[in-house]
Amino acid sequence: MESDEFTEGGVPAGLTEKLDAHRLCMRGTYAPPIRCVALDADIGRYSRCTIHPRRPSVCREVDASWEFGAPSPQCDKARQAYGLPVLTPDDWRWREADNDDHPDDSGNSPSPPAVPPVAA
């Protein structure tokens, strides 16, 4: 039900694949090598979800540290596993200057900061 075929503003259906009779998953996440089709990344340098405002609930279960004003131990652990520093409140200051943090009419996410934070 999270697909935009069923829910306005949902996950773009074209980026999903059928998992079973009742569930979808993001293309690239069902079988190795695992790499979500919505991920724009050079792991260890930067990453971002290209559909962040429309990401599925499974992706919303782990917030990036300080994205919503609180640390995320699970995010911190994942970043440390890839040799990345944990996020700090300063990593989100770019949002204060960017009042347009919603996707445009084409569904594109806003431009990331010069060195975008990496969510877990």
LINUR-V17790 format. One record per residue. N is the residue number from 1. RES is the residue in one letter. SS is DSSP state (@ for helix, = for strand, . for the rest). PHI is phi as a letter, one per 30 degrees, with the letter a starting at -180 (* if undefined). D_LAST is the distance of its C-alpha to the last C-alpha in Angstrom with 2 decimals. Layout:
# LINUR-V17790
n;res;ss;phi;d_last
N;RES;SS;PHI;D_LAST
N;RES;SS;PHI;D_LAST
This chain:
# LINUR-V17790
n;res;ss;phi;d_last
1;M;.;*;23.88
2;E;.;d;20.71
3;S;=;d;22.14
4;D;.;d;24.06
5;E;.;d;27.07
6;F;.;c;27.18
7;T;.;b;25.32
8;E;.;e;25.96
9;G;.;i;22.87
10;G;.;d;20.85
11;V;=;e;18.75
12;P;.;e;21.04
13;A;@;e;23.02
14;G;@;d;23.49
15;L;@;c;19.87
16;T;=;c;20.17
17;E;=;b;22.21
18;K;=;d;24.15
19;L;.;c;22.76
20;D;.;a;25.92
21;A;.;d;28.63
22;H;.;b;26.52
23;R;.;b;22.89
24;L;=;c;21.03
25;C;=;b;17.77
26;M;=;d;16.16
27;R;.;e;18.19
28;G;.;j;16.76
29;T;.;c;14.81
30;Y;.;d;17.94
31;A;.;b;19.22
32;P;.;d;18.51
33;P;.;d;17.60
34;I;.;d;14.36
35;R;.;a;13.32
36;C;.;e;12.88
37;V;.;d;15.77
38;A;.;d;14.00
39;L;=;d;11.64
40;D;=;c;13.38
41;A;=;a;12.18
42;D;=;b;13.70
43;I;.;e;11.01
44;G;.;j;11.77
45;R;.;c;13.36
46;Y;=;a;11.50
47;S;=;a;9.57
48;R;=;a;9.97
49;C;=;d;10.60
50;T;.;d;14.38
51;I;.;b;14.98
52;H;@;e;12.59
53;P;@;d;15.54
54;R;@;c;16.49
55;R;.;d;13.33
56;P;.;d;14.14
57;S;@;d;13.95
58;V;@;d;11.75
59;C;@;d;8.90
60;R;@;d;10.26
61;E;.;d;10.16
62;V;.;c;6.87
63;D;.;d;7.44
64;A;.;d;6.09
65;S;.;e;8.55
66;W;.;i;11.95
67;E;.;e;11.35
68;F;.;b;13.97
69;G;.;i;15.70
70;A;.;b;14.16
71;P;.;d;11.87
72;S;.;b;9.03
73;P;@;e;9.81
74;Q;@;d;7.17
75;C;@;d;4.42
76;D;@;e;7.48
77;K;@;d;8.28
78;A;@;d;5.66
79;R;@;d;6.53
80;Q;@;d;10.00
81;A;@;d;10.28
82;Y;.;c;10.21
83;G;.;i;12.51
84;L;.;c;10.67
85;P;.;d;11.84
86;V;.;d;10.13
87;L;.;d;10.30
88;T;.;b;13.66
89;P;@;e;15.61
90;D;@;d;17.21
91;D;@;d;14.20
92;W;@;c;14.87
93;R;.;d;18.65
94;W;@;e;18.82
95;R;@;d;18.57
96;E;@;d;21.78
97;A;@;d;23.62
98;D;.;c;22.29
99;N;.;d;23.93
100;D;.;c;23.10
101;D;.;c;19.47
102;H;.;c;20.52
103;P;.;d;20.89
104;D;.;d;24.34
105;D;.;d;27.03
106;S;.;d;25.76
107;G;.;i;22.34
108;N;.;d;20.71
109;S;.;d;17.89
110;P;.;d;19.02
111;S;.;d;18.95
112;P;.;d;16.01
113;P;.;d;17.09
114;A;.;e;18.68
115;V;.;b;15.67
116;P;.;d;12.76
117;P;.;d;9.69
118;V;.;c;6.51
119;A;.;d;3.75
120;A;.;d;0.00
